[in-house]
Amino acid sequence: MAGILEGQVAIVTGAGRGFGKAIAQRLAREGAAVALVSRSPDQLDLAVSEITEAGGKAIAVPADVTSREDVAQAVMSADSRLGPITLLVNNAGVPGPFGPLSEIDPDRWWAAQAVHIRAPVLFLNEILPGMIARRSGRIILVSALAARMAAAYMSAYCTGKIAQSRLAEEVALENREHGVSAFAIDPGFVFTNLANETMHDPAAQRWLPGMVERLKAQSANPNASGDLERCAQRCVDLASGRYDGLSGRYLELPDDLDAMLTGARPHWQKDGPPMNPSPENSSPRR
């Protein structure tokens, strides 16, 4: 399968469904060999079969992305079966826990950060040395709109997403001279299984009724899946190397990457970010 990513080897986490699956499929259509990672073997096998039946190259790598041993084994497996990793798309995420910091379970809050922060750090620690040695590689962290705003009762999600955007900056700063680029992106909004879980979460219903109502409205919208393909295309564009000049940036789907290369501000900076956003505008994306 020829394409602009021919010869690249990608790892995509959270790839069994939703945005991760769409990204993996799109990368494969452009010629990349893709290792799909998640904790759900059945979902991975189905996603891989769909890719291979369409002529792409992909493997399923079941793993807990918060486990150092699992991540090391996943990267080793991908490298031995597909070749040196040239692209990491860190997409795995969780939406909650929801509620005020005075009431939420601190252990559940910290477990969410294991997915948001520990997981990408584990993958970076395993993958970056090879990229540095080859002086080439790209990292895409799937962040969210929550990375640039605060929303009451969503501290776990907002904290995790702003941390991911800062991680992309750190990778870019540390590895510019080594030919490694990094980006954080907002994938847009699609009513995925994660959104469905949020909609039925009792804590979300109690503390974020506006967001839950918005999710219900989106669940009935027949045109609500368009951002899957737009996000996947954004990942292809960044993986191509064309936009390495934007390394370290947080990018949203409406951003004109070509204009930004010439110094234009991202769309959300033109009028400044909202100071007191409503929670429904910060709803979990995946």
HELIX and SHEET records of a PDB file:
HELIX    1   1 GLY A   18  ARG A   29  1                                  12    
HELIX    2   2 PRO A   41  GLU A   53  1                                  13    
HELIX    3   3 ARG A   68  LEU A   82  1                                  15    
HELIX    4   4 PRO A  106  GLN A  113  1                                   8    
HELIX    5   5 ALA A  114  ARG A  118  3                                   5    
HELIX    6   6 ALA A  119  ARG A  134  1                                  16    
HELIX    7   7 LEU A  145  ARG A  148  5                                   4    
HELIX    8   8 SER A  155  ASN A  175  1                                  21    
HELIX    9   9 ARG A  176  HIS A  178  5                                   3    
HELIX   10  10 ASN A  193  MET A  199  1                                   7    
HELIX   11  11 PRO A  202  TRP A  207  1                                   6    
HELIX   12  12 PRO A  209  SER A  219  1                                  11    
HELIX   13  13 GLY A  226  ALA A  239  1                                  14    
HELIX   14  14 ASP A  244  LEU A  246  5                                   3    
HELIX   15  15 LEU A  257  LEU A  261  1                                   5    
HELIX   16  16 HIS A  267  GLN A  269  5                                   3    
HELIX   17  17 PRO A  279  SER A  282  5                                   4    
SHEET    1   A 7 LYS A  57  PRO A  62  0                                        
SHEET    2   A 7 ALA A  33  SER A  38  1                                        
SHEET    3   A 7 VAL A   9  THR A  13  1                                        
SHEET    4   A 7 LEU A  87  ASN A  90  1                                        
SHEET    5   A 7 GLY A 137  VAL A 142  1                                        
SHEET    6   A 7 VAL A 180  ILE A 185  1                                        
SHEET    7   A 7 TYR A 250  LEU A 251  1                                        
END                                                                             
